Each structure stands twice: as C-alpha cells, then as structure tokens.
Amino acid sequence: MLTVLEKLFVLKSVAIFGALPDDLLLEVAALLHEEQRAAGEAVFAKGDLGTSMYIVARGRLHAHDGPRTLNELPTRAVFGEMAMLDPEPRSASVTALEESLLLRIDNRPFYELMADRGEVALAIIQLLAGYLRERLDDIRALDARLHEVASTDASDVR
C-alpha cells in the first residue's frame, strides 16, 4: 500500500496533475484506490462501461483490441480518462504485461472535485486538447504520406 507521500509523488509525475498545487494534490490523493494486477490480468475489457481513470504507479500494461496492441502503458501512464468523463463503453481492453500497481479514480467523486476546484477541470481540458493536437498531427502526416504515394503512383502511369 502506498503512503500519501508516495501517492503525491506519483500525481506530481503525471501530466494531468503535475502542475497542480500540493493542497489540491492531497485532495486528489484521497480519491485514489489502489489495484494490483498480475501479468496477463485484465484491468477492463473492450465494451465494459467506463467510469474510472487509472494511473500506472508501477508496472507496464498494454491497451489492445483483441491481439492487436494499440498502445503500451508504462509506469506513470494515465488511461481511461475519456471514459471517466463520458461514461461510454471502453474502446479497447487493457491488460497487465507484468505485475502492476494502479491508482484508480472513479468519476463521481472526481466530478465533485472538478466542480469545487476549477484547476482540475482545466488540467483535464488541457490533457484532452493535447490528445486532439496529437491526433491532428497524425492525420496531417497520414495525409501527406497518402499524397506522396498518390503522386508516385501517378508518375508511374506516365
């Protein structure tokens, strides 16, 4: 079991909470529930209703859709934040690759904290805006690559 000080250290080291003041981090730490996962054990499955966000305190997991790995989640990774904010079915499964310790935050107490402390809501908004920017960059890169391939194919026809 982690001490409050260890939980604060974890919270300070993740992007979503890193810039928040210590007094607010103590409030967030009080909402954390520890969960252990053995290697090969699922955290949740694709299609499960999502109502929680997780922080990897120790270990390594992967997000996957069946056998296809979508993302590796190392120590200090945050996942499930979309489902926590908008309770919908999970879009992927997450399974531990090695023994892992997770910190779970459930949506209802987190909503209350966001309502009381706007800094938390702002941190979530900034995180999600960053994800959106990354996906737009991915789309631009894919579009450029497709344009390059189409141009090469057109020159081969001549």
Contact map, one row per residue, 1 for C-alpha under 8 A:
11100000000000000000000000000000010000000000000000000000000000000000000000000000000000000000000000000000000000000000000000000000000000000000000000000000000000
11111110000000000000000000000000000000000000000000000000000000000000000000000000000000000000000000000000000000000000000000000000000000000000000000000000000000
11111110000000000000000000000000000000000000000000000000000000000000000000000000000000000000000000000000000000000000000000000000000000000000000000000000000000
01111111000000000000000001001000000000000000000000000000000000000000000000000000000000000000000000000000000000000000000000000000000000000000000000000000000000
01111111100000000000000000000000000000000000000000000000000000000000000000000000000000000000000000000000000000000000000000000000000000000000000000000000000000
01111111110000000000000000000000000000000000000000000000000000000000000000000000000000000000000000000000000000000000000000000000000000000000000000000000000000
01111111111000000000000000001000000000000000000000000000000000000000000000000000000000000000000000000000000000000000000000000000000000000000000000000000000000
00011111111100000000010011001000000000000000000000000000000000000000000000000000000000000000000000000000000000000000000000000000000000000000000000000000000000
00001111111110000000000000000000000000000000000000000000000000000000000000000000000000000000000000000000000000000000000000000000000000000000000000000000000000
00000111111111000000000000000000000000000000000000000000100000000000000000010000000000000000000000000000000000000000000000000000000000000000000000000000000000
00000011111111001100000010001000000000000000000000000000000000000000000000000000000000000000000000000000000000000000000000000000000000000000000000000000000000
00000001111111101111000010000000000000000000000000000000000000000000000000000000000000000000000000000000000000000000000000000000000000000000000000000000000000
00000000111111101100000000000000000000000000000000000000000000000000000000010000000000000000000000000000000000000000000000000000000000000000000000000000000000
00000000011111111100000000000000000000000000000000000000000000000000000000011100000000000000000000000000000000000000000000000000000000000000000000000000000000
00000000000111111110000000000000000000000000000000000000000000000000000000000000000000000000000000000000000000000000000000000010000000000000000000000000000000
00000000000001111110000000000000000000000000000000000000000000000000000000000000000000000000000000000000000000000000000000110110000000000000000000000000000000
00000000001111111111000010000000000000000000000000000000000000000000000000000000000000000000000000000000000000000000000100100000000000000000000000000000000000
00000000001111111111000000000000000000000000000000000000000000000000000000000000000000000000000000000000000000000000000000000000000000000000000000000000000000
00000000000100111111100000000000000000000000000000000000000000000000000000000000000000000000000000000000000000000000000000000000000000000000000000000000000000
00000000000100001111110110000000000000000000000000000000000000000000000000000000000000000000000000000000000000000000001100000000000000000000000000000000000000
00000000000000000011111110000000000000000000000000000000000000000000000000000000000000000000000000000000000000000000000000000000000000000000000000000000000000
00000001000000000001111111000000000000000000000000000000000000000000000000000000000000000000000000000000000000000000000000000000000000000000000000000000000000
00000000000000000000111111100000000000000000000000000000000000000000000000000000000000000000000000000000000000000000000000000000000000000000000000000000000000
00000000000000000001111111110000000000000000000000000000000000000000000000000000000000000000000000000000000000000000000000000000000000000000000000000000000000
00000001001100001001111111111000000000000000000000000000000000000000000000000000000000000000000000000000000000000000000000000000000000000000000000000000000000
00010001000000000000011111111100000000000000000000000000000000000000000000000000000000000000000000000000000000000000000000000000000000000000000000000000000000
00000000000000000000001111111110000000000000000000000000000000000000000000000000000000000000000000000000000000000000000000000000000000000000000000000000000000
00000000000000000000000111111111000000000000000000000000000000000000000000000000000000000000000000000000000000001000000000000000000000000000000000000000000000
00010011001000000000000011111111000000000000000000000000000000000000000000000000000000000000000000000000000000000000000000000000000000000000000000000000000000
00000000000000000000000001111111000000000000000000000000000000000000000000000000000000000000000000000000000000000000000000000000000000000000000000000000000000
00000000000000000000000000111111100000000000000000000000000000000000000000000000000000000000000000000000110011000000000000000000000000000000000000000000000000
00000000000000000000000000011111110000000000000000000000000000000000000000000000000000000000000000000011100000000000000000000000000000000000000000000000000000
00000000000000000000000000000011111000000000000000000000000000000000000000000000000000000000000000000011100000000000000000000000000000000000000000000000000000
10000000000000000000000000000001111100000000000000000000000000000000000000000000000000000000000000001111000000000000000000000000000000000000000000000000000000
00000000000000000000000000000000111110000000000000000000000000000000000000000000000000000000000000001111000000000000000000000000000000000000000000000000000000
00000000000000000000000000000000011111000000000000000000000000000000000000000000000000000000000000111100000000000000000000000000000000000000000000000000000000
00000000000000000000000000000000001111101110000000000000000000000000000000000000000000000000000101111100000000000000000000000000000000000000000000000000000000
00000000000000000000000000000000000111111000000000000000000000000000000000000000000000000000000101110000000000000000000000000000000000000000000000000000000000
00000000000000000000000000000000000011111000000000000000000000000000000000000000000000000000001111110000000000000000000000000000000000000000000000000000000000
00000000000000000000000000000000000001111100000000000000000000000000000000000000000000000000001111000000000000000000000000000000000000000000000000000000000000
00000000000000000000000000000000000011111110000000000000000000000000000000000000000000000000001100000000000000000000000000000000000000000000000000000000000000
00000000000000000000000000000000000010011111100000000000000000000000000000000000000000000000111100000000000000000000000000000000000000000000000000000000000000
00000000000000000000000000000000000010001111100000000000000000000000000000000000000000000000111100000000000000000000000000000000000000000000000000000000000000
00000000000000000000000000000000000000000111110100000000000000000000000000000000000000000000111000000000000000000000000000000000000000000000000000000000000000
00000000000000000000000000000000000000000111111100000000000000000000000000000000000000000101110000000000000000000000000000000000000000000000000000000000000000
00000000000000000000000000000000000000000001111100000000000000001000000000000000000000001111100000000000000000000000000000000000000000000000000000000000000000
00000000000000000000000000000000000000000000111110000000000000000000000000000000000000001111000000000000000000000000000000000000000000000000000000000000000000
00000000000000000000000000000000000000000001111111000000000000000000000000000000000000001100000000000000000000000000000000000000000000000000000000000000000000
00000000000000000000000000000000000000000000001111100000000000000000000000000000001000111100000000000000000000000000000000000000000000000000000000000000000000
00000000000000000000000000000000000000000000000111110000000000000000000000000001001100111100000000000000000000000000000000000000000000000000000000000000000000
00000000000000000000000000000000000000000000000011111000000000000000000000000000001111110000000000000000011000000000000000000000000000000000000000000000000000
00000000000000000000000000000000000000000000000001111100000000000000000000000001101100000000000000000001111000000000000000000000000000000000000000000000000000
00000000000000000000000000000000000000000000000000111110000000000000000000000111111100000000000000000001111000000000000000000000000000000000000000000000000000
00000000000000000000000000000000000000000000000000011111000000000000000000000111100000000000000000000111100000000000000000000000000000000000000000000000000000
00000000000000000000000000000000000000000000000000001111100000000000000000011110000000000000000000000111000000000000000000000000000000000000000000000000000000
00000000000000000000000000000000000000000000000000000111111100000000000011111100000000000000000000011110000000000000000000000000000000000000000000000000000000
00000000010000000000000000000000000000000000000000000011111000000000000000110000000000000000000000011110000000000000000000000000000000000000000000000000000000
00000000000000000000000000000000000000000000000000000001111100000000000001110000000000000000000000011100000000000000000000000000000000000000000000000000000000
00000000000000000000000000000000000000000000000000000001111110000000000001100000000000000000000111111000000000000000000000000000000000000000000000000000000000
00000000000000000000000000000000000000000000000000000001011111000000000111100000000000000000000111110000000000000000000000000000000000000000000000000000000000
00000000000000000000000000000000000000000000000000000000001111100000000111000000000000000000011111010000000000000000000000000000000000000000000000000000000000
00000000000000000000000000000000000000000000000000000000000111110000111110000000000000000000011110000000000000000000000000000000000000000000000000000000000000
00000000000000000000000000000000000000000000000000000000000011111000111110000000000000000001111000000000000000000000000000000000000000000000000000000000000000
00000000000000000000000000000000000000000000000000000000000001111111111000000000000000000001111000000000000000000000000000000000000000000000000000000000000000
00000000000000000000000000000000000000000000010000000000000000111111110000000000000000000001100000000000000000000000000000000000000000000000000000000000000000
00000000000000000000000000000000000000000000000000000000000000011111100000000000000000000000100000000000000000000000000000000000000000000000000000000000000000
00000000000000000000000000000000000000000000000000000000000000011111100000000000000000000000000000000000000000000000000000000000000000000000000000000000000000
00000000000000000000000000000000000000000000000000000000000000011111110000000000000000000000000000000000000000000000000000000000000000000000000000000000000000
00000000000000000000000000000000000000000000000000000000000001111111111100000000000000000000000000000000000000000000000000000000000000000000000000000000000000
00000000000000000000000000000000000000000000000000000000000001111001111100000000000000000000000000000000000000000000000000000000000000000000000000000000000000
00000000000000000000000000000000000000000000000000000000000001110000111110000000000000000000000000000000000000000000000000000000000000000000000000000000000000
00000000000000000000000000000000000000000000000000000000000111100000111111000000000000000000000000000000000000000000000000000000000000000000000000000000000000
00000000000000000000000000000000000000000000000000000001000111100000001111101110000000000000000000000000000000000000000000000000000000000000000000000000000000
00000000000000000000000000000000000000000000000000000001011110000000000111111000000000000000000000000000000000000000000000000000000000000000000000000000000000
00000000000000000000000000000000000000000000000000000001111100000000000011111000000000000000000000000000000000000000000000000000000000000000000000000000000000
00000000010011000000000000000000000000000000000000000011110000000000000001111100000000000000000000000000000000000000000000000000000000000000000000000000000000
00000000000001000000000000000000000000000000000000000011000000000000000011111110000000000000000000000000000000000000000000000000000000000000000000000000000000
00000000000001000000000000000000000000000000000000001111000000000000000010011111100000000000000000000000000000000000000000000000000000000000000000000000000000
00000000000000000000000000000000000000000000000000001110000000000000000010001111100000000000000000000000000000000000000000000000000000000000000000000000000000
00000000000000000000000000000000000000000000000001011100000000000000000000000111111100000000000000000000000000000000000000000000000000000000000000000000000000
00000000000000000000000000000000000000000000000000011100000000000000000000000111111110000000000000000000000000000000000000000000000000000000000000000000000000
00000000000000000000000000000000000000000000000000001000000000000000000000000001111111100000000000000000000000000000000000000000000000000000000000000000000000
00000000000000000000000000000000000000000000000011111000000000000000000000000001111111111100000000000000000000000000000000000000000000000000000000000000000000
00000000000000000000000000000000000000000000000001111000000000000000000000000001111111100000000000000000011000000000000000000000000000000000000000000000000000
00000000000000000000000000000000000000000000000000100000000000000000000000000000111111100000000000000000001000000000000000000000000000000000000000000000000000
00000000000000000000000000000000000000000000000000100000000000000000000000000000011111110000000000000000000000000000000000000000000000000000000000000000000000
00000000000000000000000000000000000000000000000011100000000000000000000000000000011111111000000000000000000000000000000000000000000000000000000000000000000000
00000000000000000000000000000000000000000000000011100000000000000000000000000000001001111100000000000000000000000000000000000000000000000000000000000000000000
00000000000000000000000000000000000000000000011111000000000000000000000000000000001000111110000000000000000000000000000000000000000000000000000000000000000000
00000000000000000000000000000000000000000000111111000000000000000000000000000000001000011111100000000000000000000000000000000000000000000000000000000000000000
00000000000000000000000000000000000000000000011000000000000000000000000000000000000000001111100000000000000000000000000000000000000000000000000000000000000000
00000000000000000000000000000000000000000000111000000000000000111000000000000000000000000111110000000000000000000000000000000000000000000000000000000000000000
00000000000000000000000000000000000000000111110000000000000000111100000000000000000000000111111000000000000000000000000000000000000000000000000000000000000000
00000000000000000000000000000000000000000111100000000000000011110000000000000000000000000001111100000000000000000000000000000000000000000000000000000000000000
00000000000000000000000000000000000000111111000000000000000011110000000000000000000000000000111110000000000000000000000000000000000000000000000000000000000000
00000000000000000000000000000000000011111110000000000000001111000000000000000000000000000000011111110000000000000000000000000000000000000000000000000000000000
00000000000000000000000000000000000000110000000000000000001111000000000000000000000000000000001111100000000000000000000000000000000000000000000000000000000000
00000000000000000000000000000000000011110000000000000000001110000000000000000000000000000000000111110000000000000000000000000000000000000000000000000000000000
00000000000000000000000000000000000111100000000000000000001100000000000000000000000000000000000111111000000000000000000000000000000000000000000000000000000000
00000000000000000000000000000000000111100000000000000001111110000000000000000000000000000000000101111100000000000000000000000000000000000000000000000000000000
00000000000000000000000000000000011110000000000000000001111000000000000000000000000000000000000000111110000000000000000000000000000000000000000000000000000000
00000000000000000000000000000000011110000000000000000111110000000000000000000000000000000000000000011111000000000000000000000000000000000000000000000000000000
00000000000000000000000000000001111000000000000000000111100000000000000000000000000000000000000000001111100000000000000000000000000000000000000000000000000000
00000000000000000000000000000001111000000000000000011110000000000000000000000000000000000000000000000111110000000000000000000000000000000000000000000000000000
00000000000000000000000000000011100000000000000000011100000000000000000000000000000000000000000000000011111011000000000000000000000000000000000000000000000000
00000000000000000000000000000010000000000000000000111000000000000000000000000000000100000000000000000001111111000000000000000000000000000000000000000000000000
00000000000000000000000000000000000000000000000000111000000000000000000000000000000110000000000000000000111111100000000000000000000000000000000000000000000000
00000000000000000000000000000000000000000000000000000000000000000000000000000000000000000000000000000000011111110000000000000000000000000000000000000000000000
00000000000000000000000000000010000000000000000000000000000000000000000000000000000000000000000000000000111111111000000000000000000000000000000000000000000000
00000000000000000000000000000010000000000000000000000000000000000000000000000000000000000000000000000000111111111100000000000000000000000000000000000000000000
00000000000000000000000000000000000000000000000000000000000000000000000000000000000000000000000000000000001111111110000000000000000000000000000000000000000000
00000000000000000000000000000000000000000000000000000000000000000000000000000000000000000000000000000000000111111111000000000000000000000000000000000000000000
00000000000000000000000000010000000000000000000000000000000000000000000000000000000000000000000000000000000011111111100100000000000000000000000000000000000000
00000000000000000000000000000000000000000000000000000000000000000000000000000000000000000000000000000000000001111111111110000000000000000000000000000000000000
00000000000000000000000000000000000000000000000000000000000000000000000000000000000000000000000000000000000000111111110010000000000000000000000000000000000000
00000000000000000000000000000000000000000000000000000000000000000000000000000000000000000000000000000000000000011111110000000000000000000000000000000000000000
00000000000000000000000000000000000000000000000000000000000000000000000000000000000000000000000000000000000000001111111110000000000000000000000000000000000000
00000000000000000000000000000000000000000000000000000000000000000000000000000000000000000000000000000000000000000111111111000000000000000000000000000000000000
00000000000000000001000000000000000000000000000000000000000000000000000000000000000000000000000000000000000000000100111111100000000000000000000000000000000000
00000000000000001001000000000000000000000000000000000000000000000000000000000000000000000000000000000000000000001100111111110000000000000000000000000000000000
00000000000000000000000000000000000000000000000000000000000000000000000000000000000000000000000000000000000000000110111111111000000000000000000000000000000000
00000000000000000000000000000000000000000000000000000000000000000000000000000000000000000000000000000000000000000000011111111100000000000000000000000000000000
00000000000000011000000000000000000000000000000000000000000000000000000000000000000000000000000000000000000000000000001111111110000000000000000000000000000000
00000000000000010000000000000000000000000000000000000000000000000000000000000000000000000000000000000000000000000000000111111111000000000000000000000000000000
00000000000000000000000000000000000000000000000000000000000000000000000000000000000000000000000000000000000000000000000011111111100000000000000000000000000000
00000000000000010000000000000000000000000000000000000000000000000000000000000000000000000000000000000000000000000000000001111111110000000000000000000000000000
00000000000000110000000000000000000000000000000000000000000000000000000000000000000000000000000000000000000000000000000000111111111000000000000000000000000000
00000000000000000000000000000000000000000000000000000000000000000000000000000000000000000000000000000000000000000000000000011111111100000000000000000000000000
00000000000000000000000000000000000000000000000000000000000000000000000000000000000000000000000000000000000000000000000000001111111110000000000000000000000000
00000000000000000000000000000000000000000000000000000000000000000000000000000000000000000000000000000000000000000000000000000111111111000000000000000000000000
00000000000000000000000000000000000000000000000000000000000000000000000000000000000000000000000000000000000000000000000000000011111111100000000000000000000000
00000000000000000000000000000000000000000000000000000000000000000000000000000000000000000000000000000000000000000000000000000001111111110000000000000000000000
00000000000000000000000000000000000000000000000000000000000000000000000000000000000000000000000000000000000000000000000000000000111111111000000000000000000000
00000000000000000000000000000000000000000000000000000000000000000000000000000000000000000000000000000000000000000000000000000000011111111100000000000000000000
00000000000000000000000000000000000000000000000000000000000000000000000000000000000000000000000000000000000000000000000000000000001111111110000000000000000000
00000000000000000000000000000000000000000000000000000000000000000000000000000000000000000000000000000000000000000000000000000000000111111111000000000000000000
00000000000000000000000000000000000000000000000000000000000000000000000000000000000000000000000000000000000000000000000000000000000011111111100000000000000000
00000000000000000000000000000000000000000000000000000000000000000000000000000000000000000000000000000000000000000000000000000000000001111111110000000000000000
00000000000000000000000000000000000000000000000000000000000000000000000000000000000000000000000000000000000000000000000000000000000000111111111000000000000000
00000000000000000000000000000000000000000000000000000000000000000000000000000000000000000000000000000000000000000000000000000000000000011111111100000000000000
00000000000000000000000000000000000000000000000000000000000000000000000000000000000000000000000000000000000000000000000000000000000000001111111110000000000000
00000000000000000000000000000000000000000000000000000000000000000000000000000000000000000000000000000000000000000000000000000000000000000111111111000000000000
00000000000000000000000000000000000000000000000000000000000000000000000000000000000000000000000000000000000000000000000000000000000000000011111111100000000000
00000000000000000000000000000000000000000000000000000000000000000000000000000000000000000000000000000000000000000000000000000000000000000001111111110000000000
00000000000000000000000000000000000000000000000000000000000000000000000000000000000000000000000000000000000000000000000000000000000000000000111111111000000000
00000000000000000000000000000000000000000000000000000000000000000000000000000000000000000000000000000000000000000000000000000000000000000000011111111100000000
00000000000000000000000000000000000000000000000000000000000000000000000000000000000000000000000000000000000000000000000000000000000000000000001111111110000000
00000000000000000000000000000000000000000000000000000000000000000000000000000000000000000000000000000000000000000000000000000000000000000000000111111111000000
00000000000000000000000000000000000000000000000000000000000000000000000000000000000000000000000000000000000000000000000000000000000000000000000011111111100000
00000000000000000000000000000000000000000000000000000000000000000000000000000000000000000000000000000000000000000000000000000000000000000000000001111111110000
00000000000000000000000000000000000000000000000000000000000000000000000000000000000000000000000000000000000000000000000000000000000000000000000000111111111000
00000000000000000000000000000000000000000000000000000000000000000000000000000000000000000000000000000000000000000000000000000000000000000000000000011111111100
00000000000000000000000000000000000000000000000000000000000000000000000000000000000000000000000000000000000000000000000000000000000000000000000000001111111110
00000000000000000000000000000000000000000000000000000000000000000000000000000000000000000000000000000000000000000000000000000000000000000000000000000111111111
00000000000000000000000000000000000000000000000000000000000000000000000000000000000000000000000000000000000000000000000000000000000000000000000000000011111111
00000000000000000000000000000000000000000000000000000000000000000000000000000000000000000000000000000000000000000000000000000000000000000000000000000001111111
00000000000000000000000000000000000000000000000000000000000000000000000000000000000000000000000000000000000000000000000000000000000000000000000000000000111111
00000000000000000000000000000000000000000000000000000000000000000000000000000000000000000000000000000000000000000000000000000000000000000000000000000000011111
